[in-house]
Amino acid sequence: MNRDVATGRGLVVVDLGGTWVRVRATAGGPRAYRGPTPGPAGLPALLERLWRRWRLSRRTVAALGIASRGVWTRGERRALARHLRRFAVRVVVISDVEAAHLAALGGAVGVLLLAGTGSIALGRDGRGHLTRAGGLGPLVGDDGSAFAIGRAWLRAGTVAPARARRLATAPDAVARIAALAPAVLRRARSGERAAVRVVREAQRALAALVAGAAPRGARGPIAVSWAGGLLTDARFRQGVWREARRRGLRVKPTPPASVAASPAAWRSLLGSD
């Protein structure tokens, strides 16, 4: 492994989510950026601006790690890496949930539940095999996500039809609808019945994802960690674990050791594709 990478020098990592992008750099000194996601198509333009602002170049960045939402196949990873080669000597692209699992559990056996704008669970067994549940996007998946909560809230008829239509037809409709979730959680905590129903359904859906990704035949409690803005709410999270236990799962909630945009979480990856 490159010595600069092993020590964290000359490294930039990007967490490219459905709503936000987070960039952290050790190259030229510690730097960080957070802003609205440009998506994979807009990422090169964002990095161009950051490289100019931070005075970086391909010669000064030993490695660039990209954790992207919606990138799973080898072809998808390679295509995005090709578009970013001008930014670093080495470019590694993985899915956001793989990066979150690595950061949270450090490669150990267990399940990573990611719930933000979208939702997905990724389990790793003792042989290193990965099992994915969910992650199919807002049209056919993302059960229990912030978007699912917002959509269920709109469907409950609690929002004026004119406002609901504006949200549903906006160019960034998914992000706008997902942004309703924090208010729904607050309403549920205050005991509003419609909100309580929506939140409990989301917790049941996320528990089902954990069950779908859990290593088969595991003995003892299963380590389950988390990522994504929705799961920063401790009370909501506890409801997910409660629903998982009702399904017969022995879950061991395990706080994430790091985050996907942490350079430290990437060092083990940057010695191989």
C-alpha positions in Angstrom: 0.0 0.0 0.0 1.2 3.5 -0.8 2.8 5.0 2.3 1.0 8.3 1.9 -2.3 6.4 1.8 -1.4 4.2 4.8 -0.7 7.3 6.9 -3.8 9.2 5.7 -1.8 11.8 3.8 -3.0 12.9 0.3 -6.4 11.3 0.8 -9.8 12.6 -0.1 -13.1 10.7 0.6 -16.6 11.5 -0.7 -19.9 10.3 0.8 -22.3 10.9 -2.1 -25.8 10.4 -0.7 -29.3 11.0 -2.0 -29.7 14.4 -0.3 -26.2 15.4 0.8 -22.6 15.1 -0.3 -19.8 15.1 2.3 -16.1 15.5 1.4 -13.2 15.1 3.7 -9.5 15.6 2.8 -6.2 15.0 4.4 -4.3 16.3 1.4 -2.7 19.6 2.1 -4.2 19.6 5.6 -7.6 18.6 7.0 -10.5 20.1 5.1 -14.2 19.3 4.9 -17.2 20.2 2.8 -21.0 19.4 3.1 -23.6 20.5 0.6 -26.6 19.3 -1.5 -25.8 16.2 -3.5 -24.9 16.8 -7.2 -25.4 13.1 -7.9 -22.7 11.0 -9.8 -23.2 13.1 -12.9 -22.5 16.4 -11.2 -19.7 15.1 -8.9 -16.8 16.0 -11.3 -17.9 19.6 -11.4 -18.1 19.8 -7.6 -14.6 18.3 -7.3 -13.2 20.7 -9.8 -14.4 23.6 -7.6 -13.1 22.0 -4.4 -9.7 21.2 -5.9 -9.3 24.8 -7.0 -10.5 26.1 -3.6 -8.2 23.7 -1.7 -5.3 24.0 -4.2 -5.2 20.2 -4.9 -4.1 18.4 -8.0 -3.7 14.8 -9.1 -0.1 14.9 -8.0 -1.0 15.9 -4.5 -3.9 13.5 -3.9 -2.7 9.9 -3.5 -6.1 8.4 -3.4 -9.8 9.4 -3.9 -12.4 7.2 -2.3 -16.0 7.6 -3.4 -19.0 6.0 -1.6 -21.9 6.6 -3.9 -25.6 5.9 -3.6 -26.9 3.7 -6.4 -23.6 2.2 -7.4 -23.4 -1.6 -7.1 -22.1 -3.4 -10.2 -18.4 -3.5 -11.2 -19.3 -1.7 -14.4 -21.0 1.1 -12.5 -18.0 1.5 -10.2 -15.5 1.5 -13.1 -17.5 4.0 -15.1 -17.6 6.5 -12.3 -14.0 6.0 -11.5 -13.0 6.7 -15.1 -14.8 10.1 -14.9 -12.7 11.0 -11.8 -9.2 9.8 -12.8 -8.0 13.3 -13.3 -8.4 14.1 -9.6 -6.2 11.5 -7.9 -3.5 9.0 -8.6 -5.9 6.2 -7.4 -9.7 6.2 -7.4 -11.8 3.7 -5.6 -15.6 3.6 -5.9 -17.9 1.5 -3.8 -21.5 1.8 -2.7 -22.5 4.1 0.1 -23.8 1.2 2.2 -20.6 -0.8 1.7 -18.6 2.2 3.0 -21.0 2.7 5.9 -20.7 -1.0 6.9 -16.9 -0.8 6.8 -16.9 2.4 8.8 -19.4 1.2 11.4 -18.4 -2.4 11.9 -14.8 -2.4 10.6 -15.3 -5.5 8.5 -16.8 -7.6 11.3 -19.9 -9.9 11.1 -23.1 -8.0 11.4 -25.7 -5.8 9.7 -25.5 -2.2 8.7 -28.9 -0.5 8.4 -28.8 2.7 6.4 -31.9 4.9 6.5 -31.8 8.5 5.2 -33.6 9.7 2.1 -33.6 6.0 1.0 -33.1 2.7 2.9 -31.1 -0.4 2.6 -29.5 -3.1 4.9 -26.2 -4.9 4.3 -25.2 -8.0 6.2 -21.8 -9.6 6.4 -21.3 -13.2 7.5 -18.3 -15.0 8.9 -16.9 -15.8 5.4 -17.2 -12.2 4.2 -20.3 -12.8 2.1 -22.6 -9.8 1.8 -26.4 -9.9 1.8 -28.4 -6.9 0.7 -32.0 -6.1 1.5 -33.8 -3.1 0.1 -32.1 -0.3 -1.7 -34.3 -0.4 -4.8 -35.0 3.4 -4.9 -38.2 5.4 -4.3 -40.3 3.9 -7.0 -40.2 0.3 -5.8 -38.3 0.3 -2.6 -36.8 2.6 0.2 -39.3 1.2 2.7 -39.1 2.8 6.1 -36.9 5.7 4.8 -37.4 9.4 5.3 -39.0 9.5 1.8 -41.4 6.7 2.7 -42.3 8.5 5.9 -42.9 11.8 4.0 -44.9 10.0 1.3 -47.1 8.2 3.9 -47.7 11.5 5.7 -48.9 13.0 2.4 -51.1 10.0 1.7 -52.7 10.3 5.1 -54.4 13.5 4.0 -52.8 15.6 6.7 -51.2 18.1 4.2 -53.2 20.5 2.1 -53.7 19.1 -1.4 -52.2 22.1 -3.1 -49.0 21.8 -1.0 -48.9 18.0 -1.5 -49.1 18.5 -5.3 -46.3 21.1 -5.3 -44.1 18.7 -3.4 -44.9 15.8 -5.6 -44.3 17.6 -8.9 -41.1 19.5 -7.9 -37.9 18.5 -9.8 -36.4 17.4 -6.5 -39.6 15.8 -5.2 -37.9 12.9 -3.5 -35.6 15.1 -1.4 -38.5 17.5 -0.6 -40.8 14.7 0.5 -38.0 13.1 2.6 -37.5 16.5 4.3 -41.0 16.1 5.9 -39.8 13.1 8.0 -38.3 15.1 11.0 -41.6 16.9 11.5 -43.5 13.6 11.4 -41.2 12.2 14.1 -41.8 15.2 16.3 -45.6 14.8 15.8 -45.4 11.2 16.7 -43.5 12.0 19.9 -46.3 14.3 20.9 -48.8 11.5 20.4 -50.5 12.6 17.2 -52.2 9.4 16.0 -51.6 9.7 12.3 -47.9 10.4 12.8 -47.6 7.5 15.3 -49.0 5.1 12.7 -46.7 6.4 10.0 -43.6 6.1 12.2 -44.5 2.6 13.5 -44.9 1.4 9.9 -41.5 2.8 9.0 -39.9 1.1 12.0 -41.5 -2.3 11.0 -40.3 -1.9 7.4 -36.7 -1.2 8.6 -36.8 -4.1 11.0 -37.8 -6.3 8.0 -34.7 -5.0 6.1 -32.5 -6.0 9.1 -34.1 -9.5 9.0 -33.5 -9.8 5.3 -29.8 -9.0 5.6 -29.0 -10.9 8.8 -26.4 -13.6 8.5 -28.1 -17.0 8.3 -27.4 -19.5 11.1 -25.7 -16.9 13.3 -25.2 -17.9 16.9 -25.8 -15.3 19.6 -26.9 -11.7 19.1 -26.3 -10.1 15.7 -24.4 -6.8 15.8 -26.5 -4.2 14.0 -25.1 -0.7 13.4 -26.6 2.2 11.6 -26.1 5.2 9.3 -28.2 7.8 7.7 -29.9 10.9 9.0 -33.2 9.2 10.0 -31.4 6.9 12.4 -29.7 9.7 14.3 -33.0 9.9 16.2 -32.4 7.6 19.2 -36.1 7.1 20.0 -36.9 6.2 16.4 -33.9 3.8 16.3 -35.1 2.1 19.5 -38.4 1.4 17.9 -36.7 -0.3 15.0 -34.7 -2.6 17.3 -38.0 -3.3 19.2 -39.7 -4.3 16.0 -36.7 -6.5 15.0 -36.9 -8.4 18.3 -40.6 -8.9 17.7 -39.6 -10.7 14.6 -37.5 -13.1 16.6 -34.1 -11.5 15.9 -31.5 -11.2 18.6 -30.0 -7.8 17.7 -27.1 -6.2 19.5 -27.3 -2.4 18.6 -23.7 -1.4 18.0 -22.8 2.3 17.6 -20.9 3.0 14.4 -17.1 3.2 15.0 -16.8 5.8 12.3 -18.6 7.4 9.4 -18.4 6.6 5.6 -16.7 10.0 4.9 -13.9 9.3 7.4 -10.5 8.9 5.8 -9.6 6.4 8.6 -12.4 4.0 7.4 -11.0 3.9 3.9 -7.3 3.0 4.5 -7.9 -0.8 4.4 -9.6 -0.4 1.0 -7.0 1.6 -0.9 -4.5 -1.2 -1.4 -6.8 -3.1 -3.7 -9.8 -2.6 -6.1 
